[in-house]
Amino acid sequence: MISLELLAPAKNLECGIAAVDHGADAVYIGAERFGARAIAGNTLEDIQQLCRYAHQFAVKVYVTVNTIIYDDELTATEQLIHQLYDIGVDAILVQDMGILRMNLPPIALHASTQTDNRSADKVRWLRDVGFRRAVLARELSVDEIADIHAQVPDMPLEVFVHGALCVSYSGLCYASQHCFGRSANRGTCAQFCRMKFDLLDADGHVLEQQRHLLSLKDLNQIDHLEELIKAGASSFKIEGRLKDAFYVKNVVAAYNQRLNSIISRHPNQYCRASKGHVVYSFTPRLEKTFNRGFTTYFLHGRQPDIFSPDTPKAMGEYVGKVKEIRRDSFNVAGTASFANGDGLCFINQDRELEGFRVNRAEGNRLYPYKMPAHLRPGQALYRNNDQEFERLLSRSSAERKIPITMRLSTVDNGFSLSCGDVSVAVECHHQQAEKPPRDNIVRQLSKLGGTSYECEEVELADDFNYFIPSSVLAELRRQLVSRLSESQRRPAAESYTTDRFVSPPSYSSPYLYNIANRLASEFYGMKETAYELKGGRGPVMQCRHCLRYSLGYCVKHGGRKPLWHEPLRLRLGDGRLFPLEFDCKHCQMNVYAED
């Protein structure tokens, strides 16, 4: 039986609890330091509270410790990992290999996607040095994932299935550090890839002007989960540690329902990694929450529509086209319904995203607070803020319960109540009942409101005919629930291996190892080379996204022959230039910083 895990992001405790309530099997969250989203940190007290809540349902909690670490931070990092283990965290996500040289508790180590995990050799190496899971690069196809699993079948694989995409292979992006002194490997990325660029040829001709040429659409693999499962992935990760609880509720609910649907068709092959079923008070719709448009990225090879050159902002769901415009209103051709306060947007004739709020909606005639200056008939209209949907999610929108069967039986001098392997007992005189006791017993034992359990059945022997005071039944119920909750302990993790280091897969540029401290230097047997410390002469980005291909000029994939002279360069608004290298052998585009 293969256990499947839906892994949800948590910006904070509220989002973490929402993820658990809406069907996550695991939650990943950042501590106050050393996470790849520096502004999404949480106190140890909040993480401990999340662990206690999540473990009721056998939901695991992972903490991101996935930045590179400087020498003066080593002691604090080691202390943090011990504290995380002590409060019940199930695993940590790691980028810096110096952590493997620390004196660690027996906590599971997951290799973050920041360690650039895109080959079977790399995944095998990670397994051999002690990691218990590899988070694969977002760029991999389903065939590449299957090949990694076939070659390293004993290494659990985690894949991203939803949310924002980084245009560079994770862990190998130095553009933000180079341009703004804000390191993506230190959790402070300035989102260089979401900026506007000119595209210049070797003669200085402008081929594209002020467009978001590195900004990708958002990932959406909900229709391809079964393919990923068959390829060997077992954990399905939703991006979004900067997103709010509305996003978490909606996206987790959608993927939870889809995973359950797959399991219902293959009950002898798959199961969920946690316990409990969820009842929702809404119907999840992925297009309703933050998205830049959706793509399956490279799941089935190269696709022409993976990037979004007009805007890096959320457009939301398509709701129709602008029809007739009046002085203070307009109507929409389409079937969508609208509400006062909805946020709408469109791409204007200057290829800029323009947004506005609806002051009043009368059917499909909308009265904005202020009429958009560039609104024209025929323009496609999108809704990036749905008031009615957010009202649904602002209320209690899901309830998660673990169904249990209880068995009541007699023991010497009292009664025993059990559920599975957990059993409790109280002393009580065995007194024959004057009337059938079953109804009252079932009623009292089923009062599980306020707990994570619901009673499916109470089993009694056919000849059970004892009067038991309601107070005794309540005490049995209370003790059983307490013991059941205690039984949801974190399983013992295998510690990493300290005596089995092997040579890692090699990079052409030493700074790509991201070595920023003495322990990582010892681990690799080389001196500090992190770009953040000494810079580097290689690319500041390595991308599978290729502008030649996306603009229709990749001859290798059937595109037309380009008319320009290479090399091409990207130019930021401040004039800085970034030459492009098209590595066709590896089907990769490298971005360099011009001296």
ABEGO torsion letter per residue (X at the ends): XBBBBBBBBBABAAAAAAAAAAGBABBBBBBABGBABAABBBBAAAAAAAAAAAAAAGBBBBBBBABBBBAAAAAAAAAAAAAAAAAGBABBBBABAAAAABBBBBBBBBBBAAAGBABAAAAAAAAAAGBABBBBBAABBAAAAAAAAAABAABBBBBBABEBBBABBBGABAAAAAAAGBBAAAGABAGAAABBBBBBBAAGBBABBGBBAABBBBBBAAAAAAAAAAAGBABBBBBGAABBAAAAAAAAAAAAAAAAAAAAABAAABBBABBEBBBBABBBBAAABBBAEBBAEAAAEBBAAABBAABABBAEBBAEBBBBBBAABBBBBEABBBBBGBBBBBBBAAGBBBBBBBABBBEABBBBABBBAABBBGBBBBBABBAAAAAAAABBABBBBBBBBBBBBBBBGEBBBBBEABBBBBBBBBBBBABBAAAAAAAAAABABGBABBBABBBBBAABBBBBBAAAAAAAAAAAAAAAAAABBBBBBBBBBAABBBBBBBBABAAAAGBABAAAAAAAGBBBABAAAAEBABBABBBABBAAAAAGABAAAGBBBBABBOBBBBBBAAGBBBBBBBBAAAGBBBBBBBX
